């Protein structure tokens, strides 16, 4: 399942949850402590998303947005479980 993300690098702590209504539609907010330097924030985002959705890190793939705050990721797993978790996180 593909999920739009809005990344907040340099946060005081890593957190997944919240809604950002951007030009591409609603996106899940992911705050990470890592800085946006040499892909550190992107790596931290992928780890945080994997942990939040209860899948292995290898099940989360960056589709678009390696150097952007707006990212699109593919999360592999049971689609109904992922969709239900996403709905809770967006609220």
C-alpha positions as CSV (number, residue, x, y, z in Angstrom):
1,X,0.0,0.0,0.0
2,X,1.3,3.4,-0.9
3,X,1.3,6.2,1.7
4,X,2.0,9.9,1.4
5,X,4.3,11.3,4.2
6,X,5.1,14.8,5.4
7,X,8.5,14.7,7.1
8,X,9.7,17.0,9.9
9,X,13.4,16.5,10.3
10,X,15.3,17.8,13.3
11,X,12.5,17.2,15.7
12,X,13.1,16.7,19.4
13,X,11.9,13.1,19.2
14,X,10.7,10.6,16.6
15,X,6.9,10.5,16.3
16,X,4.5,9.1,13.7
17,X,1.0,10.6,13.6
18,X,-1.0,13.5,12.5
19,X,-2.4,14.8,9.2
20,X,-0.9,17.2,6.7
21,X,-3.3,18.4,4.0
22,X,-0.9,19.1,1.2
23,X,-1.3,19.6,-2.6
24,X,-1.2,15.8,-3.2
25,X,-3.8,15.1,-0.6
26,X,-3.7,14.1,3.1
27,X,-0.3,12.9,4.2
28,X,0.8,11.2,7.4
29,X,3.2,13.3,9.5
30,X,6.5,11.7,10.5
31,X,8.8,13.7,12.8
32,X,12.4,12.4,13.2
33,X,15.3,13.6,15.2
34,X,17.8,13.1,12.4
35,X,18.8,16.1,10.3
36,X,18.2,16.3,6.6
37,X,21.8,15.6,5.7
38,X,23.1,12.9,3.4
39,X,19.8,11.0,3.6
40,X,19.9,10.5,7.4
41,X,16.3,11.8,7.8
42,X,15.0,9.6,5.1
43,X,16.6,6.5,6.6
44,X,15.1,7.5,10.0
45,X,11.7,8.0,8.4
46,X,11.7,4.5,6.8
47,X,12.7,2.9,10.1
48,X,9.9,4.9,12.0
49,X,7.2,4.0,9.5
50,X,8.2,0.3,9.6
51,X,8.1,0.3,13.4
52,X,4.7,2.0,13.5
53,X,3.1,-0.3,11.0
54,X,4.7,-3.4,12.6
55,X,6.6,-4.5,9.5
56,X,10.3,-5.2,8.8
57,X,12.3,-2.2,7.6
58,X,12.8,-4.0,4.3
59,X,9.0,-4.0,3.8
60,X,9.0,-0.1,3.5
61,X,10.3,1.2,0.2
62,X,10.8,4.9,-0.8
63,X,9.0,5.5,-4.1
64,X,9.4,9.2,-4.4
65,X,10.9,12.2,-2.5
66,X,14.4,11.2,-1.4
67,X,15.3,14.9,-0.9
68,X,11.9,16.3,-0.2
69,X,9.8,16.7,2.9
70,X,6.9,15.1,0.9
71,X,7.6,11.5,0.4
72,X,5.7,8.5,-1.0
73,X,6.4,5.1,0.4
74,X,5.3,1.6,-0.3
75,X,4.5,-0.5,2.8
76,X,4.2,-4.2,2.2
77,X,1.9,-6.3,4.4
78,X,-1.7,-7.1,5.1
79,X,-3.5,-4.2,3.4
80,X,-6.5,-4.1,5.7
81,X,-4.2,-3.9,8.8
82,X,-2.1,-1.2,7.2
83,X,-5.2,0.8,6.1
84,X,-6.7,0.6,9.6
85,X,-3.5,1.7,11.3
86,X,-3.1,4.6,8.8
87,X,-6.7,5.8,9.5
88,X,-5.9,5.9,13.3
89,X,-2.6,7.7,12.8
90,X,-4.2,10.4,10.5
91,X,-6.8,11.3,13.2
